[in-house]
Amino acid sequence: DQSGNGNDAVQATAANQPKIVNAGSLIADNGIDFDGSDRVSLASFAGGALSQPNTLFVVAQADNSDGNQKIVSGATNTFVGTSPSSTGRYNIRAGGTIREGSTAVNTSQHLFSVFYNTTDELFIDGSGTAEISADAGSSSLSSLFIGIQDNGFNGFDGKIKEVILYNSDQTANRPAIE
């Protein structure tokens, strides 16, 4: 956590930690490698739950386009983040309805920009038009799970390069942040 708030992503179980080195070679330049099953990082918020609006930026690349994988999730028994959906398209949810975009899950690196407020939005790769612009529900963010769903299922198989979370509406700043 570079904000100084101490919300560092940690995984105490060594066997479940995502890889930054593989066979002696650094892979962190391409992102932290998640294996799709049991590798998970978790950050708890020192200041308590973050109510909406929230803005999330994630750079990730899936190793495959299989099934239901959570890139980032949060809250209790629901995901708040981006994920390849079971229908093969990227989607978002904020404790309510899953809203699906039009981009099919693929193995290209993507920048996901997600805004959770009265109208929730998903932009992919800095496009000028939101793939999703609809209410996906309202949920405070009490924790952040990187590379897996909050309940330990639907692990992400791929690399995550960066996660930036704001507890504010950064819509106006999106182009500069991207």
C-alpha positions in Angstrom: 0.0 0.0 0.0 1.7 3.2 -1.2 -0.9 5.5 0.4 0.8 5.2 3.9 -2.4 3.8 5.4 -0.9 0.3 6.0 -3.4 -1.6 3.8 -0.7 -3.9 2.5 -1.7 -7.0 0.6 -0.5 -10.1 2.5 -0.8 -13.9 2.3 0.7 -15.6 5.4 0.6 -19.1 3.9 3.8 -19.4 1.8 2.3 -22.2 -0.4 -0.6 -19.9 -1.3 1.5 -16.8 -2.2 1.4 -15.7 -5.8 4.7 -16.1 -7.6 7.1 -13.3 -8.3 10.0 -15.7 -9.3 9.7 -18.8 -11.4 12.6 -21.3 -11.8 15.0 -18.5 -10.7 13.7 -16.0 -13.2 12.0 -12.8 -12.1 8.4 -12.7 -13.5 7.2 -9.7 -11.4 8.0 -7.3 -14.3 5.0 -8.9 -16.1 2.9 -9.0 -13.0 2.4 -11.2 -10.0 1.5 -14.7 -11.2 -1.7 -16.3 -9.9 -2.3 -20.0 -10.6 -6.2 -20.0 -10.7 -6.7 -22.1 -7.5 -5.1 -21.4 -4.2 -2.9 -18.3 -4.6 -4.5 -15.3 -3.0 -3.5 -12.0 -1.6 -5.7 -10.1 0.9 -5.7 -6.6 2.1 -7.8 -5.5 5.1 -8.6 -1.8 5.5 -7.2 -0.3 8.6 -9.9 2.5 8.6 -12.9 0.2 8.3 -15.3 -0.4 5.4 -15.2 1.9 2.4 -18.6 3.0 1.3 -19.3 4.0 -2.3 -18.2 5.8 -4.3 -15.1 3.7 -5.1 -12.9 3.7 -8.1 -10.7 0.7 -9.0 -8.0 0.5 -11.7 -6.5 -3.0 -12.4 -3.9 -4.1 -15.0 -4.3 -7.9 -15.5 -3.7 -10.6 -18.1 -5.5 -13.9 -18.0 -3.5 -17.1 -19.0 -6.7 -18.6 -20.4 -10.3 -17.6 -21.1 -11.8 -20.4 -19.0 -14.8 -20.0 -16.9 -15.4 -17.8 -13.8 -12.2 -16.2 -12.5 -12.1 -13.3 -10.1 -9.4 -10.7 -10.7 -10.3 -8.6 -7.7 -13.2 -9.0 -5.2 -14.3 -7.8 -1.9 -17.2 -7.6 0.6 -18.9 -10.6 2.3 -20.1 -13.4 0.0 -20.1 -11.1 -3.1 -17.5 -9.8 -5.4 -16.8 -6.1 -6.0 -14.4 -5.9 -8.9 -13.8 -7.2 -12.3 -13.9 -10.8 -13.4 -14.1 -13.0 -16.5 -17.7 -14.2 -16.2 -19.0 -17.7 -16.8 -20.4 -16.6 -20.1 -17.0 -15.5 -21.3 -17.2 -11.7 -20.9 -15.7 -9.4 -18.3 -18.2 -8.1 -15.7 -18.6 -6.2 -12.5 -20.8 -6.6 -9.4 -21.3 -4.5 -6.3 -23.4 -6.7 -4.0 -26.4 -6.6 -6.4 -26.6 -7.6 -10.1 -23.8 -8.9 -12.2 -23.4 -6.6 -15.1 -21.6 -7.9 -18.2 -19.5 -6.0 -20.7 -19.1 -6.8 -24.4 -15.4 -7.8 -24.3 -14.8 -11.5 -24.4 -12.3 -12.8 -21.9 -8.9 -13.3 -23.7 -5.2 -13.6 -23.0 -4.3 -10.0 -23.7 -3.2 -7.6 -21.0 -6.0 -5.2 -20.1 -6.5 -2.0 -18.0 -9.8 -2.2 -16.2 -11.2 1.1 -14.9 -14.3 0.5 -12.6 -16.4 3.1 -10.9 -18.9 2.1 -8.2 -21.5 4.8 -7.4 -25.2 5.3 -8.3 -24.3 4.3 -11.8 -21.5 1.7 -12.0 -19.2 1.8 -15.0 -16.5 -0.4 -16.5 -14.0 0.8 -19.1 -11.4 -1.5 -20.7 -8.1 -0.3 -22.1 -8.9 3.4 -21.7 -11.7 3.4 -24.1 -13.8 6.6 -24.3 -17.1 4.6 -23.9 -18.1 2.5 -20.9 -18.7 -1.1 -21.6 -21.1 -1.1 -18.7 -23.0 1.9 -17.4 -25.7 0.6 -15.1 -26.5 0.0 -11.4 -24.6 -3.1 -10.3 -25.7 -2.7 -6.7 -24.3 -1.0 -3.6 -21.9 -2.6 -1.3 -19.3 -1.2 1.0 -15.8 -2.6 0.5 -14.6 -4.1 3.8 -11.6 -6.0 2.4 -9.9 -6.5 -0.9 -9.1 -9.9 -2.3 -6.6 -10.0 -5.2 -6.7 -13.0 -7.5 -9.6 -14.8 -6.0 -13.2 -14.4 -4.8 -13.7 -13.4 -1.2 -15.1 -16.9 -0.4 -11.9 -18.6 -1.7 -13.4 -19.8 -5.0 -13.0 -18.7 -8.7 -9.3 -18.0 -8.5 -7.6 -16.0 -11.3 -5.2 -17.8 -13.6 -3.0 -15.0 -14.9 -0.9 -12.0 -14.0 -1.9 -8.9 -12.1 0.4 -6.0 -12.6 -1.3 -3.2 -10.6 -4.3 -2.5 -8.4 -5.2 1.0 -7.5 -8.2 1.7 -5.3 -9.7 5.1 -4.4 -12.5 5.6 -1.9 -13.8 8.4 -4.0 -15.2 9.1 -7.5 -12.2 9.5 -9.8 -14.3 9.7 -13.0 -13.0 13.1 -14.0 -9.4 12.0 -13.4 -9.7 8.6 -15.3 -7.7 9.6 -18.4 -4.8 11.0 -16.4 -4.7 7.9 -14.0 -4.9 5.5 -16.9 
